[in-house]
Amino acid sequence: MNHLETICIQSGWKPEKGEPRVLPIYQSTTFKYDNSEQMAKLFDLEAEGYFYTRLQNPTNDAVARKICELEGGVAAMLTSSGQAANFYAVLNICTEGDHIVSSAPIYGGTSNLFTVTMKKMGIEVTLVDPDAPADEIAKAFQPNTKALFAETISNPSLVVLDIEKFADLAHSHGVPLIIDNTFATPINCRPFEFGADIVTHSTTKYMDGHAMTVGGCIVDSGNFDWMAHGDKFPGLTTPDDSYHGIVYAERFGKMAYIQKATAQLMRDLGSIQSPQNAFLLNVGLETLHLRVPRHCENAQKVAEYLEAHPQVAWVNYPGLKSSKYYDLAQKYMPRGTCGVIAFGLKGGRDFSIRFMDELKLACIVTHVADARTCVLHPASHTHRQLNDEQLRTAGVQPDLIRLSVGIENVEDIIADIEQAIDAAEK
């Protein structure tokens, strides 16, 4: 199966004779074995199988395989949320005293994770402007830097990443490039094809597509050579005393990164996705290839409408030819970018809030990227912990409205925006 449409439908679950055609929900915490030796081999990582859902579950693994194949990776792991996916992706190769470099315009929750929570754990971060020249970004790297992190399309500022530039920077410093590909999805962009090493997702967004399940996923390309940089990544290249001295990079090769994340982080921290949520996620994945193009088609029309509206101060959408990221978007995402638009109204922050309160079809929700059109004012909601200076560093203007365009009829979406602007002016 080489086509994404077929992968969305057919990949992950392969029923044998007499088995369910639809992926079953293995709603069990534990799995039976015939003797103690069989179980012992599982705990020693000498055999494959299931013994406790916190570590692995057949439903979860089937969905992880599907996402892995969509991204073109070698191994994947589901997590309980996108936030957990980003946390595990970094923690899997960092420890106290380490450092990462991250693009500054990223989701506010991820920014807070890096700058506050992980800082308390002794892991430092340097935020960089992704649009800066490569030699300028290179100055942020330190001898103890273990990863470079960015988003394909930043949430909510819609900065399009120059993936190849970031991949070259990461590899020239002997570290992997981790990319959060939530907004683009593998339907529009597969970062591994441009040099990324690890991809994360908040599956809560377009992959689920219906605002039903919170979840995340980590996918490994298998391309980063951990042994070649063994001094930087001892967790992968030296014996793990908690698993009888296993050296993950030697025992598991290209599967080492995800195997370690499962055996260590999921074992100890337990942010597993429930089998019920994984089942619902799989239902969403089956229509991902149909929904994403419709999101992009609608968003393009809405962005063009907003750009021509006299009450709109500015519009940021990578599909607009006026966007500074248009060329990058055409290079990395020629089929489309996402369904999210950032814009500001001439009335400023207060007018923006009045506008949102007048919307009827679009709802104000702390969510983005599902079938229904929704709206958010990040400075008042998701990024409210940041001051105006920090907002601008993160690429979020105080008047920024994040509009997540759904898959309804686009004329109805535009009509709702128009009546809300008119009502807010009164």
Buried (B, 14 or more C-beta within 10 A) or exposed (E): EEEBEEBBBBBBBEEEEEEEEEBBBBEBEEBEBEEEEEBEBBBEBEEEEBBBBBBBBBBBBBBBBBBBBBBBBBBBBBBBBBBBBBBBBBBBBBEEEBBBBBBBBBBBBBBBBBBEEBEEEEBBBBBBBBBBEEEEBBEBBBEEBBBBBBBBBBBBBBBBBBBBBBBBBBBEBBBBBBBBBBBBBBBBBBBBBBBBBBBBBBBBBBBBBBBBBBBBBBBBBBBBBBEEBBEBBBBBBBEBEEBEEBBBBBBBEBBBBBBBBBBBBBBEBEBBBBBEBBBBBBBBBBBBBEBBBBBBBBBBBBBBBBBEBEBBBBBBBBBBEEBEBBEBBBEBBEEBBBBBBBBBBEBEBEBBBBBBEBBEBBBBBEBBBBBBBBBBBBBBEBBEEBEEEBBBBBBBBBBBBBBBBBBBEBEEBBEBBEBBBEBBEE
